[in-house]
């Protein structure tokens, strides 16, 4: 007999089981945890973007009230740099030099916010006061903050020993074949776009609590992360040079991550080293201003793209030149992010030839790394803006041009010019449905009506594809406890996505147990030997598949035990509502009794590791309608329709939350958000007074549905959804804005963010 699924199995709209304690104020974030004897740390940061410096004296700071320790680079010379873990292969086959982040700067700072000293005191206030007493001689240099100018002659060098600001080059595709295709092209279209720099601004700023066990000679680090094992391994292997078993990393509740909390940061070894020296716990909690200055930023690239076409608009080749900003150091995965754009550069289109060249540059700015989508939003943005531009040049509608160039269902599996292997896709299907739901055909009437009110209407769409849940695995360990409850141990890390709910749905469906009797444990390196963490929409496609398999295995073990106890065959046992039943009888055995009846501990444990050999490829269509007030330049989004292909929907409510949140982050980049530096390297948008976060009154009601085609590379057909909405949103919104501007004034391009000032200036140029 099969297990009888409880109310909330896979596919059900189960509400988040983790929300009640958060709503009651019972959450346990890193900043909430207080250890006996805890001290507070403060990072003294550079006010200059580029400067040589000498610490003249720390004596006054060390003797200030409540101060226990002042550390400078000289005090931690035994610690390695916070490493970059992504080295890119250049066109000549070499690997570029690495420039990790010093835990504390040695003689030179390279961006505003660079760490110079660490002060530990009884309180945050005492540490901050003491920091002002550290005497430093500064020798300021001219800063280099402009990506557009970073490669020019005479520009200040972030790393003079390199001889230029070039961090690396990377090339994808067949340059010679593309050159021939362009020479033979009947039509050529081109565009240059800016992908503006962003600050992730999760609700919970980063925090870290360091502890040292003298007897065991072991560290414990508590911090908000996107995976404890990656943080532990980086600290152990690269910073402290110890066996990973000597460092325990614990992650409690996390208030948002978006990629930015995946990395190892300098504050983590600082609190650990301070705790070891002082023999007391040391905590650091970032202010929002520190977050703006010190946490990795996202995006920041300039891209020129061109397509070669036949006379009717069939794309024969794509050429892309991307300049990407790395910031002052190479962050953990920073160099890899632009290359992620190159592998997805051709999008949903049957483009046979690609030539994409990347130049990455150092600047005197905060380092740049993965931010929701990590390279795939950059790819979708340039190809979808390029396609709209080419359609206009050829004289076709956006949808007709796309249909002409889509990869057709019969072409799958399809190897792209960027090297990816798409398994399935019905791109025209979701575009057509989204257009119907959005009332695309009736748009001219709405535009005419808006005109009577002095408003300009535009409509735009994007048809995106992304790669996520890359080849790999995420083991799941499930255990039947003595009280009949189930515990799952898994190495992903929820940052608010609802993992406890989603994983419980897989377990409940296989084992027949209610939600409140399932415990999901993540975020402790002591629980599991390894874990891949959360990022790239991998948790449910990889982790969920492993949880489902482990649950099936444990269910069979439980049935065998129950069959032996009830003298019935395994086939006659069903698991439902926390009991094993013999079908058609009143014979039952609850799960606690099954646990007591097990002969060995192995009978109560199941481990599964689904290994995926190829990425999954979520895709979909966003249709956006905007209305612009030409008097003020203000853009209002009046309609937003999404039809996505996520392969399989595990939980519609959780999925809706992921899509809504991703759309808002995309809209923020399009209309309000941008990190801006002054020529001397000061971050001018370093607070919520200056940085344009999207707000509720900027947003419409979103309309969302799925048109799923199950993945053939994933065991459950799941494709992933965590980043998809951000990837589809930017080109759809900007295509709609440009459509409005083109209808009014023939304007064919405007860069993000399309702020009221920028839109008004374009209309009145």
N, C-alpha and C positions, 0 to 999 in steps of 0.2 A: 504494500500500500504506500501511496505517497503521503508526505507530510501534509496536513491540513493547514494552510496558511492562515495566520491570524488576520486581524482587521487591516493591519498596515504592512503588507508585503511590498515587493518591488512594483512600482507603478502607482501606488496609492499616494494621496496628498496628505501625508502625515505631517502634523505640525511639529516644529522643532522641540525635541525633548530637552535640549540643553538651555532653553530660554528661561524657564521659571526661576532658577537661582540668579540669573543675570537681572531679571526684572525685579527681583526682591532685593537687589543690592548685595547679593551674596557671592558675586564673582570674585575670583582670586587672580588678579593680574600681578605681574612682577612688583609693581609699585605698592601693592597692597600688603605684600609679605614683609613682616618685620621679625627679625631674629634678635634674641637676647644679646645685648652688647653691641648692636649694630652701629656702624659709623657711616657717614655720608661722604661721597666723593664728588668733586667738581673738576671739570676739565678747563684749564686755562687755554683759550684759543687765540689764534693770531687775528689781529684786526687788519692785517695787510694781506694782499693777494700774492705778492712776490717780495721776499726780503731775506737778506741774511740777518742772523741775530746772534746775540751772545747773552746768556743769562749771567748777569753781573752778580746777583746775590739772591738767595732764598731765605736768608737768616731771619728777616723781619716776618716773613710768612710763617716760618717754622715756629717762631716764638709767639705767634698771635694766639689769642684765647681760643681754647678748644681744638687747636690743630694737633694732629698726631703724626702726619707724614706729608712731605712734599717730594714728589718724584719728578725728575727730568730725564732726558734721554740718557745722560751719563749714568743714572742709577739703574737703568734697565738694559744695559748694553748686551746682556745675555739673551734677551728676547729677540726673536726674529720678526721680520715685518709681517703685517697682515697680508697674506698672499693673494695674487691673482692666479686663478686656477684654470684659465682658458687662454691658451696660446694658439694663435692663428697661423696657418701655413700661408706664406706669401707666394706671389707668382714665380719667384725663382726657387721655390722649394724650401727656403729657410724659415725658421720660426723667429718671430720678432722678439726683441729684448723685453723682459718683464720689468715693470716698475711697481712693486708693491707699496703698501702704505705703512710708513713707520709708526710704531705704537705711539711714540712721541718724537717730534721732529728733531733732527740733528743739524743744527747750524743754519738751516734754511726752511722757510715756509713757502708753500706753493699755492695756497688758496685761502681766502678769508674763512676762518673756522678751523684751519689746521691746528692740530693739538700740540701744545708746547710744554705743558706741565700738568700734573695731577695732584690735587690737594685733598687730603682726607681730614675730616674734622668731626666734632660731635654732632654738628647739624649742617644742613645745607647752607644756611645763612653764614655760619662761621667759615665754611670752606670758601664761599664766594667772597667774603670780606678779605680773607687771607690772600686770595689770588691777586687782589689789587696791590699787594705788598711785594710781589715778586718783581725784582728789578731786571729789566731787559733793555739792552741796546739794540735798536733796529736800524738796519741799513736798507732802506726801501729801494726796490727796482721798479722799472716800468712793467706793467702787467700785460699779459696777452689773454684777452677774454673773448675775442670774436672768432668763431669758427670760420666765417667767411674770409678772414684775413690770416688765419693761423699758419697757412703754408706760404705766405708771401715773403718777399725779400725784406730783410731788416726788422722783422717782427721779433719781439723779445722771446727768448727760448726758455721753456719751462725746465728742460733738462739740457743745459748747454753742452754736456759731454756727448750728446747724440748728434749734434751739428744741425739739427732741425727740429721742428715740432711734430714731425711725422712719427706716429706710433707704429703703424704697420700699413701694408697694402694687402689687398685680397682680390682675387679675380675668379669669377664663376662663368662657365659657358665657353663658347667657341668664338673668339673675337674675329678670326679670319673669315669664318663662314658668315658672321653677322655683317662684316664689312662688305662682302659680296652681295648679300641680300639688300643692303641699303643702296648699293650702286645700281642694282636692278629694280629698285622699288619704283612703282608708278606714283605712289603718294608717300609722304613722310609727315608725321605730326610729332610735336615735341612739347615738353612742359618742364618747368622747374618749380619744385615745391619745397617748402620749409616745414620740417616736423619740429615744432617748438618744444623747448625744454620744459619739463614738468617736475613738480614736487609731489610725492605720493600722498602725503597728509592723511594717514590713517588716524583713527580716533585716539588710539593709545600710542603715545610717544614711546620710543625705546627706553628700556630700563635694564639694569643688570645688577645682580647680587652675587658677590663672590665670597666663597667660604673655603677654609683650608683645614684639613684634618691632619694634624701633625703626626699622630700615631700611625695612620695608614699612608701618609704622604700622598694624599689625594685632594684634588680640587673638586668643588661643586660650584657650578655656575648656573644660576637661574636667570633666564631671559626670555622675552617674547621672541619666538623664532618661527620659521617655516619648516623646521626639521632639526632635531637635536643632534642627529648623528653627523651631519655635515659640519655643523659648528664645532662639535667635539673634535672631529678629525682634523680640521684646519688648525685649531688651537694646538692640538697635541703634536702634529707632525711638523708644522711650519713655525709656530710661535714659541712654544715651550720646549719642543724637542723631547717629549716624553711619550711613553706608551699610552695609547688612547684610553686604556683601562684606568689610567691615573686621573682621568678627568670625567666627571659626571656632569652632564648638561640636562637641566630640567626646564621644561616650558609649561607654565600653567595656562590660564586663560590668555588669549591674545586678541587685542582689539584692532584687527585689520593687518594685512601684510602687503598684498599687491606686488609681490616679488621683492620689495625693498627690505623685508625682514628675513630674507633667506640667507643673508650674508654674515660673515664674521666681521665684526667691527672692533676698532682699537679699544673701545671702552671695556670690552669683555676681558682681555688680558690685564687691563689696568686694575679692575676691581679684584681680580684673582691674585695678582702679584701683591697688591696692597693688603689683602686679607692674609696672605702668607706671612708678610713681614710683620704685621701687627697682631696676628693671632686672634683677630676679631672679624666678624662679617663686615663687608664693605658694600654699600649700595650706591649706585649712580642712577639718576632719573633725568632724562633729557627734558629741557624746556621746549616749548614749541619753536622758539627761535633757534635753539640748537638743532632741532630736527631739520629746519630749513637749510642750515649751514653745513651740517655734518653727515646726514643720511644721504645715500646715493640718490642722484636725480635720474630722471628718465627721458627717453627720446633724444632730441637735439641732433638733427641732421639736415643737410641740404642735398637735394636729389635732383639731378637732371635726367629726364627719360625721353626716349624717342622710339617711335615704332615705324617700321617699314611696312607698307601695305600694297595690295593690288589696287586697281582703280576702283573696285566696288567696296573696298574696305576690309579685305581679309588680311589679317596681320601675318607677316612672314618672318619678322624678327623684332626683337626688343633689345634696346641698348640702354643701360643705366649707369650713371656715374654718381656715386654717393660719397659725400664727405661727412664723417661722423665725429662727434666730439667725445673724447674720452675723459675730459677733465684733467686734473693735475696728476692723478695716479691711475693705474689700471685696477679697477675694482674687481671683485671676485670673478664675475662672468662678463665684465664689461666688453672686452674685445670680441666676444662671441656674438653679442647681440646684433650688430649690423650684418654679420654673416647669416643670421637667421632670416633676415630680409632677403638675402640673395637666393636662398633655397626655395622661397615662396614667391619669387618676383613675378612669375607668369600668372599667378592667381588661378582663376577658373577657366582660363582660355587655352585654346589649342595653338600655342605659340611654339613653333618648332625650334627656334634659335634664340639664344640668350647670350648677351655679353654684359656682365655687370662687374664693374670695378669699384672697389671701396678704398678710400683713403681715410685713415683714422688719425686724429690729431690730438696732441696735448694742448690744454689751455689752463690758465690760472683760475680754474673754477672747480666746484665740487665734482668729484668723480661721478660718472654716469654708468648705470647698470640696468639690469632687467626691471621693467615696470610693466604691469599687466599686459600681457601679449608678447613682450620681449622680442622685438624684431618683426613679428608677423603683422602688427598694426602698421608699421612703416611700409612693409611690402604692399599690403592691401590699399593703403592710402595712395601710394604713387601709381599703382596699376589702375585703380578705379578712377582717379582723377585723369590719368592718361587716356583711358578708354572714353570717358565723356568728352575730352578734348578732341580725340580722333574722330568720334562720331559727329561732332559739330563740324569738323573740317571736311569730312566726307559728305555731309549732308544727310546723315541718317539719324533717326531717333536713338536715344540711349539704349532702349530695349532692343531695337532692331540690330544695332551694331553688336550688342552682346550676343544675341542669338546667332549671328553670323559667325562669331568667333568662339562660342562656348565649346568646351570638350563635351562631346555627345555621349549619352549612356552606353552606346555600343562600343565606344573606344576604351572602356575600362577593362582591366587595370591599365592605367595610363602613366607612363614615365615622363615626367616634366623635364624641360630643358634645364631646370635647376637641380635635377637629380632625385626628386621625390617620386614615390610610387603611390598614386592615388588608387584606392581599391574600388570605390563606387561613387556615384554622384548623379543627381538629376537636377542640374542647375537651372535649366529653363523652367522646370516644374515649380520650384519654390519662387522664382522670380515672377512667373505668371500669376501665381496665387497671391503673392504679396501685392502686386499691382492691382489685382481685382479687389482685394480687401481694402486697399488704400483709396479706391475710387480714382485711379489714374486717368481713366478715359474721360471723366467729368471735370478734370482739373481746369480746362480753359474757362468753364463757366464760373468756377470759384475765383480764378484770377481776375476775370472781368468784374465780378462783384467787388473784390478787394480794391480794384482800381477806382471804383466809385467812391470809396472811402479814403482815397489818397494813399493806399497801401500798395506795396509791390509783393506779389506772390511768386514763389518758386517751388519747384518739385524736383527731387533728385533721388537716386537710388544707388546702392552698392550691392554687388554680388561678390561675396567674399568666400575664401576657403582658408583654413589655418591648419597647421600641423601641431598636434599635441599628443600627450601620452606616448612620448617617444619610446623607441625600443628599450625594453628593460623589464623590471618586475618590482613588486612590493609584497613581500611575504606577509601572510596573516596567520596569527597564532590564536586559536580559540580554545577555551577551557570551560568545562562544566564544573562548577564549584560545588562544595559539599551541601550548600543550602538550596541547590537546584537552580541557581542563577547562572548566567553565561558571562564570561569575560573575554573580550577581544583585545589583543595587543597588536598594534600595527604602527609602522614607522612613518606614516604620514603625519601632518600636523594641521589641525583645524585653525583657521584664523577668523572664523565666523561663518564658514560655509555650511555648517550643519552636518559635519561628518558623523557625529554620534547618532543622529537620526538616520542618515542614509545607510550607514553600515548596519545599523540595527534592523533596517528593512530587509537586507539580504539574509541576516541571521534568522529573523522572525519567520521569514518565508520558508526556510529550509528546516528549522528546528521546532517551529510551533510554540513560540514563547512570547509573552507580552513585552512591550518596550521597556517597562519599568523594571524588568528583571534581566536586562542586558546592560553591561558596563563596557564602555569603550575607553581603552587606555592608550593615550599617545603622549609623547613629550617627556620621555625619561630614558636616557641611554642605559640605565640599569635593567630596564625591562626587556630590551631586545638588543641583540648583537649588531644589527644593522637596520637601516631604514633610509629610504630615498627622499623623505620629506615631501612637502607640497609645493608644487610649481608646475607650470606648463599643463595645467588641467589633467594631472596624472592620477590624482587620488582615487577617484571613482572608477575610471576605466581600468587601471591596473590594480589598485587596492581592492576595489569592489569585486572584481573578478576573482581575486584570491580569497576574499572573505566568503563569497558564494561557494567556492570550491571547498574551503575548509569547513564551512557549515554543513555541506553535504556529507563530507567525510565523518564529522562528529555525529551527525544524525544517524548514519549507518552504524557507528559504534554504539550509540545509545539504544538503537533498535535491537542490536544483537544481545546487549546486556538484558534488556527488558524481555526479549524472547526467551532467554535462558531462565529468568526468574519466573515468568508467567507460563512457561512450558508451551510456547507458541513459536511458529516459524517467523523469521524476520519479515517475510512478505505479508504477514497478517498484522503487523504492528503499525500503528499510526501515531504520529506525534502531534498533539494538539493541546493548546492552553496549558502547557506545563506538565502534561501527563503523557505517558505511553499507554496506548489502549490496544487491546485485542479486538479487532473489528468484529462487530456483531455480538459482543459480550459485554458484561459489566466488569471485566477484569482490567484494572488500571494500576499503574505504577508511576508515582510522581517523580520528577527529575531529581529530587534530593535522595529518594530511595535508589534511583539508578546510580547516583554517585557513590552511595554506600556499598552497592553491590559490585562495583568495579573491582576486578582482581588486581590491576596495576594502575599506576598513575597515567600510563600511556593510553589506557582505555578512555580517559576523560579529556584527552588533548588531541587536537587536530591542527596540522600545519599545512598550508598550501601556498604555493608561489607560482602564480600564472606568469609566464614569461612571454612577452610580446616582441615580435621580431621587426615590426614596422610601426610607424606612427599611425594614429587615427587622424581623420580629416573632417572635422566639423565644417559646415558651410551653410550659407543662407543668404537671404536678401533683406536689406533694410530699405524702407521707403519713407522719405521725410518730406514734409511740406512746411514751408516757412513763409512768414509774412514780415516784410521789412517796412519800417516807418522811415521814409526818405528825409523827414525833417530832423530826425535824431540819429539815424543809423542803427536803431535798435532792431534786433532780430528776434522774432517770436516763433517758436516751433509750434505749429497749430495741429499737426497730425504726425504720428509716428507709428508705423506698422512694421512688424518683423515676422518673417517666416523662416524658421531655422530647421536644419537637418542635423540632429544630435544623435542619430542612430537609435537610441533607446532612452526613454524618459524614466528615470528611477523614481523621482518625486516631483510632481508638477509644481508644488508650492516652492520647494527649494530652487528649482530651475527658474521659476519666475523671478525670484529674488536675485539670482545670479545675473539674469538678463537685464533686469531693471538697473542694478548697480553698475553693470558694465556699460550700458547705454549712457548713464549719467556721467561716468568718467570720460567717455568719448565726447559727449556734448561739452563738458568742461574744457577739454583741450580745444575744441572747435571755436568756442565763443568767449571764454573768460580766462582760462589759465595760461600763464606763461611766467617762467622764471627769467628775470631780467637783471643783467649786471651793468654797472656803470663802467666807463672806460678804465677806471683804476681798480676794478675787480670787486667792488662792493655789491652785494646782492641787494638790489633795490626792492625786491618783492619777498621780504623775509618775515612777513607776518600776515595774518588774515586781514589786516587793514590794507595791505598792498597787493596781495596775491588773490586773484579772482576765483574763489571757489564757487562751483555751481550751487545754486540755491533752489528751493522748491518752486519759487515763482517763475523760474526760468524754464520749467519742465511741463510738458503736456502729460495726459494720461497715455501710457504706452499700450499698444495692442499687439499681442504676441501669440503665435501658435507654432506648432511644429509640423513638419512634413518629413518624417523620419525614414531614412533608408539605412537599415542596420549595417554597421561596419563588418567587413569580413576578416579584418585583422585582429579584432578584439573578441575574446571568448563569449561575451554577452552581447555583442553588437553595439556597445556604447562607444561614442566618439569623444565625449568631453564637452564642457560648456562654460568653464569658468572665465575664459578670456574672450570668448567669441563675440560678445556684444560690443566690447570696446574696439575690437578689430573692425566690425562692420559699421560702427557708428560714425567715425570721423569722415570717411569718404562720402557717406550718404548725406550727412548734414552739410558738408562743404559743397557737394554737387548741387544741393538744393539752393544754397546761398548764391552760388555762381549762376545758377539758372535764373534766379530772380534778377541779379545784376545784369545778366546778359539781355534779358527781356527788356529791361529799362534803358540801359545805356551801352549795350554791346560789350560789356566787360566780361572777359573770359577767364580771369583768375584773380583770386585774393588768397592770401596766406592765413593760416591759423595763428592766433585766435582772431576771428572776425568780430572784433570789438565794435561797439557803436561808433567810436571815433574813426576806426579804420574803414568801416563801411561807408560812413558819411563822406570821408575824404575821397573814397573811390567814386562815389556818385557825383561828387562836386569837383573832381579833378579838372 
